[in-house]
Amino acid sequence: MTFVHPGSGTDRILLPWHDPAPRSVALRIASVAAQAVVEGRLAAGTLLTEAQLAAEAGASRTPAREAMVQLQSWGLVRLVPKKGGIVTSVSPTERRDLVDLRATLEIRGIQRVAASTTDRTRLAERLRTSLSAQQTALRAGDLLAFSEHDVDFHLRIIEAGGNAVVDGMATALGPRFARLTHLAVSGDGSAAMHYGSEHEALIHPIEAGDAAGFAAAVRRHIASAHFPGELA
């Protein structure tokens, strides 16, 4: 799956497994394993070995070793000397830290575009395209695609800030963001259904140029989507 900015005519590699031509065998191996972790096919606590990754990819152990390092950089495995890599679990602290960072970057992005009607309108159109794709994925029961489009939705808001360094950092966190969403909606279809109305609620203050209203809405979305048990 590739993601295309409307009107741009260019493909956007959102998550590593979207890349149709990885620049190395190691990245291809890491991308396949990352998708499996995000989907839960490789559960937390699973031990991955270089030999296993190499055999599954039909590659030597050298790129498999490099792939393991890449998976650790994505926060999906923890390397254990002489053993391999253990698939990480997502702790409440990590979840909170990740969504707090994402929200902070989103709020900054909207503050940057709030004064421009043209930029706000363009962003809102792109977000509604992403929202439509989320709903299509839900109807198909494809939680991975839903999670991918959820990442797309939030990263578009961050990109509105126009800071290439921030964009790169946020994109590098994409696999971890996708994993959070997949965990939040897996096993509870109603949770995913709420995302649509909450995402629509994020678009309204963007269109109005209401940065403060957006900040309040994104914090409510985090509480509802990721910490529902803490709601009053």
C-alpha positions in Angstrom: 0.0 0.0 0.0 1.3 3.4 -0.9 -0.1 6.7 0.3 -0.4 9.6 -2.1 -0.8 13.3 -1.2 -3.8 14.5 -3.2 -2.6 16.7 -6.0 1.0 15.9 -5.4 1.4 13.1 -7.8 4.0 11.5 -5.6 4.0 8.3 -3.5 4.5 8.7 0.2 6.2 5.8 2.0 4.4 6.0 5.3 5.5 2.8 7.0 8.5 0.6 6.2 6.4 -2.3 4.8 4.9 0.1 2.2 8.2 0.5 0.5 8.0 -1.5 -2.8 11.8 -1.3 -3.2 13.6 -1.4 0.1 17.2 0.0 -0.3 18.7 -3.1 1.3 18.0 -6.8 2.1 18.2 -5.9 5.8 15.5 -3.3 5.6 13.3 -5.7 3.7 13.7 -8.3 6.4 13.1 -5.7 9.1 10.0 -4.4 7.4 8.4 -7.8 7.1 9.0 -8.5 10.8 7.8 -5.0 11.8 4.5 -5.6 10.1 4.1 -8.9 11.9 4.8 -7.2 15.3 2.3 -4.4 14.6 -0.4 -7.0 13.7 0.4 -9.1 16.7 1.4 -12.1 14.7 4.7 -11.8 16.6 3.5 -11.3 20.1 5.3 -9.5 22.9 7.9 -11.7 24.5 8.6 -13.7 21.3 12.3 -14.4 20.7 13.6 -13.7 17.2 16.9 -15.0 16.1 19.2 -14.0 13.2 19.0 -17.6 11.9 15.2 -17.5 11.9 15.0 -14.2 10.1 17.7 -15.2 7.6 16.0 -18.5 6.8 12.5 -16.9 6.4 14.0 -14.3 4.0 16.3 -16.7 2.1 19.2 -14.4 3.1 22.5 -14.7 5.0 22.8 -13.9 8.6 24.6 -10.6 8.0 21.5 -8.7 6.8 19.4 -10.5 9.4 21.7 -9.1 12.0 21.3 -5.6 10.6 17.5 -6.1 10.4 17.5 -6.9 14.1 19.3 -3.6 14.9 16.7 -1.8 12.7 13.8 -3.4 14.6 15.3 -2.2 17.9 15.6 1.3 16.5 11.9 1.2 15.7 11.3 0.1 19.3 9.8 -3.2 18.4 12.4 -5.6 19.7 15.0 -5.5 22.5 18.3 -7.1 21.6 19.7 -9.7 24.0 23.4 -10.6 23.5 24.0 -14.0 22.0 20.3 -14.8 21.9 18.6 -12.5 19.5 15.8 -10.0 19.9 12.7 -10.1 22.1 9.6 -8.5 20.8 8.8 -5.6 23.2 5.6 -5.1 25.0 3.9 -1.7 25.1 3.9 -0.4 28.7 1.4 2.2 29.9 4.2 4.6 30.3 5.4 4.1 26.7 1.9 4.5 25.4 1.4 7.7 27.3 4.8 9.1 26.2 4.2 8.3 22.5 0.7 9.8 22.3 1.7 12.8 24.3 4.6 13.5 21.9 2.3 13.0 18.9 -0.2 15.4 20.3 2.4 18.0 21.1 3.7 17.9 17.5 0.1 18.0 16.1 -0.8 21.0 18.2 2.3 22.7 16.9 1.4 21.9 13.3 -2.1 23.4 13.7 -0.7 26.5 15.4 1.5 27.0 12.3 -1.4 26.8 9.8 -4.1 28.4 11.8 -3.6 31.8 10.1 -3.8 30.5 6.6 -7.3 29.7 5.2 -5.7 28.0 2.1 -3.4 25.8 4.2 -6.3 24.8 6.6 -8.6 24.0 3.8 -6.0 21.9 2.0 -5.2 20.0 5.2 -8.8 19.4 6.0 -9.4 17.9 2.5 -6.4 15.5 3.0 -7.6 14.5 6.4 -11.1 13.7 5.1 -9.5 11.6 2.4 -7.6 9.7 5.1 -10.8 9.4 7.3 -12.7 7.9 4.3 -9.9 5.3 3.9 -10.2 4.5 7.6 -13.9 3.8 7.3 -13.3 1.7 4.2 -10.8 -0.4 6.1 -13.2 -0.8 9.0 -16.0 -2.0 6.7 -13.6 -4.6 5.3 -12.5 -5.7 8.8 -8.9 -4.8 8.0 -7.5 -3.5 11.2 -3.9 -3.2 9.9 -5.1 -0.9 7.1 -7.2 1.0 9.6 -4.1 1.5 11.8 -2.0 2.5 8.8 -4.6 5.2 7.8 -4.8 6.3 11.4 -1.0 7.0 11.3 -1.5 8.7 8.0 -4.2 11.0 9.5 -2.1 12.1 12.5 1.2 12.5 10.5 -0.5 14.7 8.0 -1.4 17.1 10.9 2.2 17.0 12.1 3.5 17.7 8.5 1.3 20.8 8.4 3.9 22.4 10.6 6.4 22.4 7.7 9.4 21.2 9.7 11.3 18.5 7.8 13.3 17.4 10.9 10.0 17.0 12.9 8.5 15.1 10.0 11.4 12.7 9.8 11.2 12.0 13.5 7.5 11.4 13.4 7.7 9.1 10.4 10.4 7.1 12.1 8.0 6.5 15.0 5.3 5.3 12.5 5.7 1.6 13.3 5.2 2.3 17.0 2.2 4.6 16.4 0.6 1.9 14.2 1.2 -0.7 16.9 -0.5 1.5 19.5 -3.6 1.9 17.3 -3.8 -1.7 16.4 -3.6 -2.7 20.1 -6.3 -0.1 20.9 -8.8 -1.5 18.4 -8.0 -5.2 18.3 -10.7 -7.3 19.9 -13.0 -4.3 20.3 -14.7 -3.2 17.1 -16.6 -0.5 18.9 -13.3 1.2 19.8 -12.4 1.6 16.1 -15.9 2.9 15.3 -15.4 5.8 17.8 -12.2 6.9 15.9 -14.3 8.2 13.0 -16.3 10.7 15.0 -13.3 11.7 17.1 -11.2 12.3 14.0 -14.1 14.4 12.5 -14.1 16.4 15.7 -10.4 17.1 15.1 -11.0 18.4 11.6 -13.6 21.0 12.6 -11.3 23.3 14.7 -8.7 23.0 12.0 -11.1 24.4 9.4 -12.1 27.2 11.8 -8.4 28.1 12.6 -9.1 27.4 16.2 -5.7 26.1 17.5 -6.8 26.1 21.1 -10.0 24.1 20.2 -7.9 21.6 18.3 -5.6 21.2 21.3 -8.5 20.4 23.5 -10.0 18.0 21.0 -6.8 16.1 20.4 -6.4 15.6 24.2 -9.9 14.3 24.4 -9.2 11.9 21.6 -6.1 10.5 23.3 -8.0 10.0 26.6 -10.9 8.2 24.8 -8.9 6.1 22.4 -6.0 5.1 24.6 -7.0 5.6 28.2 -10.8 5.0 28.3 -10.6 3.6 31.8 -9.3 6.9 33.2 -12.3 8.9 31.9 -14.5 10.3 34.5 
